[in-house]
Amino acid sequence: MASFGLKVIRGVFGAAEHIAPRITGRAAFELFCRTPSTRALTDGERRAIDRAAGFMAEARHHRLKTATGCVMVHEFRSEPGRAAAGTVLVVHGWRSRTEYMRALIEGYRAAGYRVVSLDLPGHGQSQGRRLNMVNAVDAVRVAGEWFGPFAAAVGHSFGGAVAANAIAGSVKNIQPLAAGRLVLIAAPSSLPAIFADFSRMLNVGPRSQVAMADRVEHLSGRPLHEFTGDRQLAQAPVPTLVIHAPDDREVPAEHARRYAGAGRHVRLQWAEGLGHRRILADRGVVEHAVAFVAREPSRLH
C-alpha cells in the first residue's frame, strides 16, 4: 500500500498536470535526481560500512573537482607481489557506495589490477544531493583524466548505465571514456523506460513528462530517446559482458536483453537466483567479471 506521503505527491502531480505541466515536469525531474541523505542510513547500511572500514583503510582517497562539485575516488593498489595488469574503474549504483563493491574490487586486485572506485555525486564520501546521467558521466570523465586509460569499466545498476554512457560518449561536450572492456552488472539499459516507471509511480502526466524529457535534452545535449543501451553500445563496440539475474525485481531482465542486442561484441551471462543486490557478492559473478577483463583482447572477438 502506498504511503500517505506518496499519495499526496501523486495527487499534487495529477492536479498540476492540468495547470502548469512545464513547472510540474521540472519539479518531477528535480525529484528524480534527488539523492538520499548520506546521514539517513539504515542500521544494515551502517553495519556494512563498519565492516568495510579496514578494507577502505587500504585505499588512497582522492577528492576530485568536477563541473558541478567534488567527488571522492578511492584508489586500491594491486595485491603485494602481483604484477600490475592495468587499472579498472568500478562504479556503484543508486543508494550505494564503494564499500558495497568490495567483492569486485578485491577480485580485480587479486588478479593484479589497480582498482579506482568512484563514489558518485551525492553518494558515499562525495558531495551533493543530486545525481543524474550528466553529472555522473562528468565524474567518470574526471576519474579518467586522473587515472585512465582503463583496462575496463565495471558498473553495478545505475553505475553500469553510467559506465556505458561514458564509454559511448552520450553526453555532448564530454569525450568518451577510454576503456578496453565494459562489465555491466544488473544495469538498466533504457533511460526512457526508467523515466516512464518513475512517472507512473508519481502520477506524472504526459505533458509533464515532455517537460522532463526537455530537461534531459537541455542538460545532456541529446534527446531522451537516444539514451538506450543497445544504441549506445552499437556505436561504441567495446567488448562487453552483461551479467544479470532473471529474477531481478529492480531492473527487469529485459534491460539485459536490450544490451545484448547491440551486437556480437556483447556477451550475456545470466546469474540465476541472485536478484539485484546479492549478485554483487557472489563468487561466481566476481570470477566471471574478472576473467572477462583478464583475457587477451584477441580472444574477445
Order of alpha helices (4+ residues) and beta strands (2+ residues): alpha-alpha-alpha-alpha-beta-beta-beta-alpha-beta-alpha-beta-alpha-beta-alpha-alpha-alpha-beta-alpha-beta-alpha
